[in-house]
Amino acid sequence: MIIKGIKDLVQEAEANIETMSVEEVIRVKDDDNTLLVDIRDIRELWRDGTIPNSIHAPRGMLEFWVDPNSPYYREQFGSGKKFIFYCAGGLRSALAAFTVKKMGLDPVAHMEGGYAKWVESGGTTEPKEPKF
């Protein structure tokens, strides 16, 4: 039996993290102290593209890439920058931002509406080609 559903989890996450509108993210995306993090599955990036200059950190590896004690640690997560997470629609990114905040990564935020809202709002995109 489900005790706490996804809506409850996302609501809890959003109550504890910063949620930014697409317009706010567009204003800060080129700031040297900000890094956009695309947590979608790589197949979503290949199919739909991504935001230029964002990094890809798949949701399934995120905690491992953030933890400096993990063998999978990625130094960019120790940069001290503000990390703005996004996914397709804004649910996974809320959970991801909340999780890494609990791990000690700060400052973090997530983009409301995700990549779909970004595209709808006219945000710039670029293709992501498969690398085999």
Secondary structure, DSSP 8 states (H G I E B T S, - for coil): --SS-HHHHHHHHHHHSEEE-HHHHHHHTT-TTEEEEE-S-HHHHHHH-B-TT-EE--TTTHHHHH-TTSTT--GGGGS--EEEEE-SSSHHHHHHHHHHHHHT--SEEEETTHHHHHHHTT---B------
